[in-house]
Structure formats: structure tokens, C-alpha cells
Amino acid sequence: MSSELAAPPVINPTAEEAYWREAYRSEPYYRADCTYDDYSPAYRVGYTGPVRRQGEFAQLEGDLKDDFQRVRGRSRLRWEEAREAARAAWQRVTERERPH
């Protein structure tokens, strides 16, 4: 294992926002009584997390929860409900960066 830190993924927040705005209704955690505005803060935490923090989602979940609490605005979701949306957005940007 190398002692060098992996470079953070390069993200396009506008593209991520557009992707999730279209895709959120087909995600397994989607609730019909929620709108994109409810999920948006969780997605933002998820796709910006790997840029701002070094580590894996599970290791950083406490910090990500705090991030969500700070940016959730009018979202009706609690972290427990938003976690899977954040994880999905995190995985989307980190898996894109891995060599295939």
C-alpha cells in the first residue's frame, strides 16, 4: 500500500445536481411524499464529501451527518432517512474515479 493520499475526485456540482434531480425517484430509498428539495442536501453532502474529506463513507459518517445538519435547510428528512441518498451520491463520484 502506498503512503500517498489519493487525490480527491473531480466533480461537477452542476452535473451532479442535474443527474440526481432526474434520478432520485428511481432510487430504492425514495419516498413518494418527498420532493427533490428534501433529498438535495443529502446528495450535495454525498457528492462533495470525497472532495472535502479523506476516507471512506462509513468512517466519516459522523462528520457527514454534521454536514447534512448544517445544509439541510427545509429538507424534511432526518439524517437516518437521508443517509442512503448521501451514500449513493458519494459512491457515484468515487466509483467513477476508480480505474476499471
N, C-alpha and C positions, 0 to 999 in steps of 0.2 A: 504494500500500500504506500502510496506517495504521501509525503507530509505536506505537499502543496494543497492549498484550499482550491476547491473547484470554483471556476468563475460562475457568478450568478447568471441565470438565464436572461436573455434579452427578450423583453416583452414589448408589445404594442398595446397599451391600455385601451385605445380606441377599438382595435380589432377584437380584443378580449371582450370588451363590453358588448360589441355587436354580436359576437358569437353567442354569449350567454343569454342575451336578450331573445335570440331566436331559439336557443336550445333548452332553456330552463324547464319548459313544460313537459319535455320528454325524459327528464331525469327521474330516477326511481324515488327520490325523496320529495318530489314536487307535491304540493298540496293545492288542490283546486281553489281553496279560499284565500290563497296568497297570490300577490302580483309580483312582477319583476322587481318592483321597488322594495319589496320585502327581502328578496334574495340578493339584490345588487350589492349591498355592503359586504355580505359574506363572500361573494365572488371576488370583489375587489381585494379583500384581505387575502384570499387564496392566491390570486394571480400576482399580487405584488409581494407576498410573503417571501418567496425564494430570492427575490432581488434584495430585500431588506434584511434578511436573516439567513444565517448559515446553519444547516442542519436538516433534519427530516421533520415532516409534519407532526408525527407523534411526539417527538422530543420538544417541539416548540408550541404545542397546543395551548399551554397556559398563556404564552405571550400572544398567540393569535387570537385567543378568546378576549384578552385585554384590548387588542387592536379592534376587534369587532365591536366591543362595548363602546369604544371611542368614536367609531364612524357609523354606527348603526342608524343614527337619525331616527326616522319614523318607522323603521322596519318593525313589524310585529313579531319577528322571530327572536327567540332566546338563543343563546349560543348552542344549546343542546339540539335545537332544530336547524340551526344554520351551519353546524359543523360539517355535514356531508357536502353542502354546497361549496364551502371553503376548501374542503379536501379535493373535490372534483376540479376546481379551478387550479389548485396547487399542482395536482397531478398532470393536468393538461399542459401547463408550461414546463414542468420539469421533465416529463416524458418526451417532449418534443426536442429537448436538448441532449438526450442520451443518444450515443451512437447506436446504430442498428446493425 
